[in-house]
Amino acid sequence: MPLRATRRAVTLPELPADVRSVDLCFGEDRVWSIDLDAAPPVWRRLLSGRGLAGGRNGHPWPAALTPHLRGSTALILRNSADGRELARTEVRFTDEERPARVVDETGVPLAVNKWGRLGRTLDAGDDGVQDRILDRTEEIIGHLDRMGLRPFIVGGTLLGAVRDGALLPHDDDADVAYLSTCTNPVDVAREGLAVGHRLEAFGYELVRHSATHMQLHFREPGGGVDHYVDVFAAFFTDDGLINQPFHVRGPMRTEQMLPFGSAAIAGRSFPAPADTDHWLTINYDENWRTPIPGYRLVTPSTPAAASRTGSASSTATASSGTIGIAAVRMRPAAARTGSCIMPRSCAPARASTWAAAPAASEPRCATDPVEPARAPPDRMPPSSPGGSSRRTTAAPRSRPSPLGATRASIPRP
């Protein structure tokens, strides 16, 4: 079966069983990577009903790419693991006399990211973007550390550090988390909201996707987004599981997390879990050493959905999947102050190093402002990660949310 494509879908040739991920390129520009082991059954049924191959072979184009399927291109298929060319063909999507390209307004190539959206990737960016990302990552880790939190790198950033000592070329951001001392998801959510306000006070442009997931955007002089850094909350629950909403949940002992070790990226040292192999297995799976740029995060919203996926990294249930709020964009604002909302029982210990620090006899909440002001509104906004209609339970009036009424639905990144 040859490589072929229409405006509806692409059909891959028969591939060796050890090829787990492939890159689709328009000419020399990668536009999409496919995890061959993760084609949803609905895709297979849809493609089979339209005369196209299902399973590992047939794949509909992502919605983000369809507006760019105009004109013609040399469609090249490569093995994601080593860049080896597996097949190529000439494709004409429309009769227009133009090359099919996927670029932004400045001509920088774009590719479908792990969220199914188009974005710049590190392998297509300018030579200095990786240094800028690492600079900002160090800066944000420093801020979180000075807040009394325990920051460390996670996700693709940790994966790239452990596997290659570099940022992943197919990635488009850096991932940082902090290990909360709270064990109750509601307390973790409240802490996350307050941490976001502290970061805003430093002047960062913050896009919030849940109470425990925020993005800090950094722009070019012309106004476009140059790169961003994700900040997550991680926490242990009383059942012995580590949680990093929205998609990490699995068994982990405290000594596998603390004291933090370090992982190097481009010669720079970053804090990392004590047992990085164990963390990455929970985050991804036991095959995390094999590059799969087309890997997609799957986060079931219910325990039943989690049981259908069967993946340790996608069984985020009550502890990590229900503490989200509507995604909101918050531009840099003047430094704000407000009453500390964190319960004293889980105030972070001061951690000027990456080791576990004992709690002080009089713990001070890391989100305590210098000048307390009027308490913010007392209800958490409705919704869940990704902006669904499911509502979260209102926070008790004795513990007001700092987010207030400032919210506006935006797409998840």
C-alpha positions in Angstrom: 0.0 0.0 0.0 1.6 3.3 -1.0 1.5 6.6 0.9 -1.4 8.6 -0.4 -3.5 11.6 0.8 -6.7 13.5 0.1 -8.1 16.6 1.8 -9.9 14.3 4.1 -7.2 11.8 5.3 -3.8 10.4 4.8 -3.2 6.7 4.3 0.2 5.4 5.4 2.1 2.5 3.7 2.7 -0.7 5.6 5.3 0.0 8.2 7.6 -2.2 10.3 6.1 -3.1 13.7 9.0 -1.3 15.5 8.0 2.1 14.0 5.8 3.6 16.7 5.6 7.2 15.6 6.0 9.0 12.2 6.4 12.6 11.1 4.4 13.9 8.1 6.3 16.7 6.3 5.3 19.1 3.6 8.6 19.3 1.9 11.2 19.7 4.7 8.8 21.1 7.2 7.2 18.7 9.7 3.5 19.5 10.1 2.1 16.6 12.1 3.4 13.6 14.1 1.3 10.4 14.6 1.5 8.0 17.5 0.7 4.8 15.5 -0.4 2.9 18.6 -3.0 5.5 19.6 -5.5 5.8 16.7 -8.9 6.0 18.4 -11.4 3.2 17.3 -13.8 5.9 16.0 -11.2 7.0 13.5 -10.8 3.4 12.3 -14.6 2.9 11.8 -14.9 6.3 10.1 -12.0 5.6 7.7 -13.1 2.0 6.9 -16.5 3.2 6.0 -15.1 5.7 3.5 -12.8 3.2 1.8 -9.6 4.3 3.6 -7.4 2.0 5.7 -8.0 2.1 9.4 -5.8 1.1 12.3 -2.1 2.1 12.0 -2.6 3.1 8.4 -5.5 5.6 8.0 -5.6 8.9 9.7 -7.9 11.9 9.1 -6.1 15.2 9.0 -6.4 17.3 12.2 -8.9 20.1 12.0 -6.1 22.6 12.6 -4.4 21.5 9.3 -7.4 21.4 7.0 -7.4 25.2 6.1 -3.8 24.7 4.9 -4.5 21.8 2.6 -4.5 23.8 -0.6 -2.3 23.6 -3.6 0.3 20.9 -3.8 3.3 19.5 -1.9 5.8 16.8 -1.7 4.4 14.7 1.2 7.3 13.0 3.1 6.9 10.3 5.8 9.7 10.0 8.3 10.4 7.8 11.3 10.2 10.1 14.3 12.8 8.1 16.2 15.7 8.7 13.7 14.4 11.0 11.0 14.7 8.2 8.3 12.6 8.7 5.3 10.0 6.0 4.9 8.0 7.1 1.9 7.2 10.1 -0.2 4.6 11.1 -2.8 3.4 14.2 -4.6 0.0 15.4 -3.4 -2.4 17.9 -5.0 -5.0 19.0 -2.5 -6.7 21.6 -4.8 -6.2 22.9 -8.3 -4.6 26.1 -7.0 -1.1 26.8 -8.3 0.6 27.2 -5.0 2.7 25.2 -2.6 0.9 23.8 0.5 2.6 25.3 3.5 1.8 25.6 7.2 3.4 28.8 8.5 2.5 31.7 10.7 2.3 35.4 9.5 6.1 35.8 9.7 6.8 32.6 7.7 7.9 30.4 10.6 6.8 26.8 10.1 4.0 25.5 12.4 3.2 21.9 13.4 0.3 20.3 15.2 1.2 20.1 18.9 0.0 17.7 21.6 -3.2 19.7 22.0 -4.1 19.3 18.4 -3.4 23.0 17.7 -0.9 24.6 15.4 2.2 26.1 17.1 5.8 26.8 16.7 8.2 24.0 17.7 11.7 24.3 19.0 13.2 22.6 15.9 11.6 25.3 13.7 12.2 28.3 15.9 15.1 30.7 15.8 18.4 29.8 17.2 17.9 31.7 20.4 14.5 30.4 21.5 15.8 27.4 23.4 18.1 29.7 25.5 15.2 32.1 26.1 13.0 29.2 27.3 15.7 27.9 29.7 16.3 31.4 31.0 12.6 31.9 31.8 12.4 28.4 33.3 15.3 29.1 35.7 13.6 32.5 36.5 10.2 31.0 37.3 11.8 28.1 39.4 13.5 30.9 41.4 10.3 32.7 42.0 8.5 29.5 43.1 11.4 28.6 45.4 11.3 32.0 47.0 7.6 31.6 47.6 8.4 28.6 49.8 7.3 26.1 47.2 9.2 23.1 45.9 9.6 23.5 42.1 10.9 20.8 39.7 10.8 20.1 36.0 8.2 17.7 34.6 6.6 16.5 31.4 8.5 16.9 28.1 11.1 19.1 29.8 12.0 16.3 32.2 11.8 13.7 29.4 14.2 15.6 27.2 16.6 16.2 30.1 16.7 12.5 31.1 16.7 11.1 27.6 18.8 13.6 25.6 20.1 16.3 28.0 18.2 18.8 25.8 14.7 20.2 25.2 12.6 18.0 22.9 12.9 19.3 19.4 9.2 18.6 18.7 8.0 20.4 21.8 7.0 24.0 22.1 7.3 24.9 25.8 8.8 24.1 29.1 7.0 22.3 32.0 7.5 23.2 35.6 5.6 21.9 38.7 5.8 22.6 42.4 5.3 19.9 45.0 2.5 21.1 47.4 2.4 20.1 51.0 -1.4 19.8 50.8 -3.1 16.5 50.3 -6.7 17.6 49.9 -7.4 18.5 46.2 -9.5 21.5 47.3 -6.6 23.0 49.3 -4.3 22.3 46.4 -6.6 24.2 44.0 -6.9 27.1 46.4 -3.1 27.2 46.7 -2.8 27.1 42.9 -5.1 30.1 42.5 -3.1 32.1 45.0 0.3 31.1 43.4 -1.1 32.4 40.1 -1.8 35.8 41.6 1.7 36.0 43.0 3.1 35.3 39.6 0.9 38.0 38.1 2.2 40.4 40.6 5.7 39.8 39.1 4.3 41.1 35.8 3.8 37.8 33.9 1.1 37.3 31.4 -0.8 34.4 32.8 -3.3 32.1 31.0 -5.0 29.8 33.5 -6.4 26.5 32.3 -7.3 25.1 35.7 -6.7 25.8 39.4 -3.5 23.8 39.2 -2.4 24.5 35.6 -1.3 27.9 34.3 0.8 29.1 31.4 3.1 32.1 31.4 3.4 33.6 27.9 6.4 35.5 26.7 6.0 37.7 23.6 8.2 38.9 20.8 8.7 42.6 20.2 6.0 42.5 17.5 3.5 41.1 20.0 3.3 37.4 18.9 3.9 34.6 21.5 7.6 33.6 21.3 7.3 30.8 23.9 5.6 29.8 27.1 6.2 27.9 30.3 3.6 25.7 31.9 3.3 25.7 35.7 1.5 22.8 37.4 0.8 21.8 41.0 1.8 18.3 42.2 0.7 16.7 45.4 0.5 13.4 47.3 -2.8 12.1 48.5 -3.4 9.9 51.5 -3.8 6.8 49.3 0.0 7.0 48.5 -0.5 8.3 45.0 1.3 11.3 43.4 -0.9 13.6 41.4 -0.1 16.3 38.9 -3.4 17.5 37.4 -4.5 17.1 34.8 -3.0 13.9 33.6 -0.5 12.3 36.1 -1.6 10.0 38.8 0.1 6.9 40.1 1.7 5.2 43.1 4.9 6.8 44.3 6.8 6.7 47.6 8.0 10.0 49.2 11.6 8.9 48.9 11.1 8.5 45.1 10.3 12.2 45.0 12.4 13.8 47.7 15.0 15.0 48.2 15.1 16.3 44.7 17.9 15.3 42.4 18.9 17.3 39.3 18.6 16.9 35.6 20.8 18.7 33.0 19.5 20.6 29.9 22.1 22.1 27.7 24.6 22.1 30.6 22.1 23.8 33.0 21.0 22.0 36.1 17.3 21.8 37.1 15.6 20.2 40.1 14.0 16.9 39.3 12.3 14.0 41.2 14.7 11.7 43.0 13.6 8.8 40.8 13.1 10.3 37.4 12.5 6.9 35.7 9.5 6.2 38.0 8.0 9.7 37.5 8.3 9.4 33.7 6.7 6.0 33.7 3.7 7.4 35.5 3.6 10.5 33.3 3.9 8.5 30.1 4.3 4.7 30.2 7.1 2.2 30.4 8.2 3.0 26.8 9.0 6.6 27.5 12.6 6.1 26.3 11.3 5.7 22.7 10.6 9.1 21.0 6.9 9.5 20.1 6.4 13.1 19.0 2.8 12.3 18.1 2.0 11.3 21.8 -1.3 12.8 22.8 -2.3 13.3 26.4 -5.6 11.6 27.3 -7.4 12.7 30.5 -10.7 11.0 31.3 -13.0 13.0 33.3 -14.6 10.1 35.2 -13.3 7.0 36.9 -15.3 4.9 34.3 -13.5 6.6 31.5 -10.2 6.1 33.2 -10.8 2.3 33.5 -11.4 2.2 29.7 -8.0 3.7 28.9 -6.0 1.5 31.2 -3.0 3.8 31.2 -1.4 4.8 34.5 -0.8 8.3 33.2 -4.4 8.8 32.1 -6.2 7.7 35.2 -6.6 11.1 36.7 -9.8 10.8 38.6 -11.3 12.7 41.5 -8.0 13.8 43.0 -6.6 15.4 39.9 -9.4 15.7 37.4 -12.0 17.7 39.3 -10.2 20.8 40.5 -10.2 22.7 37.3 -11.8 26.1 36.6 -12.5 27.9 33.4 -9.5 28.8 31.3 -8.9 32.6 31.7 -6.3 34.9 30.3 -4.8 37.4 32.7 -2.5 40.1 31.3 0.2 41.5 33.6 -1.3 43.7 36.2 -0.1 46.0 38.9 1.0 44.1 42.0 -2.1 43.0 43.9 -2.6 42.0 47.5 -5.2 40.0 49.3 -5.8 37.8 52.3 -4.0 34.5 52.4 -6.4 31.8 51.4 -4.2 28.8 52.3 -5.1 26.7 55.3 -2.3 26.8 57.8 -2.2 23.0 57.9 -0.6 22.8 54.4 1.4 26.0 54.3 4.6 25.2 52.3 7.8 24.9 54.1 10.5 27.3 53.1 12.8 25.4 50.6 15.8 27.5 49.5 17.3 24.2 48.3 15.8 21.3 46.4 15.7 19.0 49.4 12.6 18.4 51.5 12.6 21.0 54.3 10.9 20.5 57.7 7.9 22.7 58.4 8.5 25.7 60.6 6.8 25.8 64.0 4.8 28.8 62.9 4.3 28.0 59.1 3.7 31.0 57.0 1.6 30.6 53.9 3.7 31.1 50.8 0.9 33.2 49.3 0.7 35.7 52.2 0.9 39.2 50.8 3.0 41.9 52.2 0.0 44.3 52.6 -3.3 42.4 53.2 -6.3 43.9 51.5 -10.0 43.2 51.1 -10.8 39.5 50.6 -11.8 38.5 47.1 -15.2 37.0 46.1 -16.2 33.8 47.8 -17.0 31.4 44.9 -14.8 29.5 42.5 -15.9 30.0 38.9 -17.8 27.1 37.2 -16.3 24.6 34.8 -13.6 22.0 34.4 -10.3 21.7 32.6 -11.0 22.5 28.9 -14.0 24.7 29.6 -16.8 22.0 29.9 -20.1 22.8 31.4 -19.5 20.7 34.5 -19.4 22.9 37.6 -17.1 22.7 40.6 -18.3 22.8 44.1 -18.3 26.3 45.5 -15.5 27.0 48.0 -16.5 27.5 51.6 -17.1 31.1 52.5 -14.3 31.0 55.1 -11.9 30.3 52.3 -12.5 32.8 49.4 -11.1 32.2 45.9 -8.7 34.9 44.6 -9.8 34.5 41.1 -13.0 36.4 41.6 -15.2 37.1 38.6 -12.4 37.6 36.1 -12.9 34.7 33.7 -13.4 34.2 29.9 -13.5 30.9 28.1 -10.6 30.4 25.7 -9.4 27.2 23.9 -7.0 24.9 25.8 -3.5 25.2 24.3 
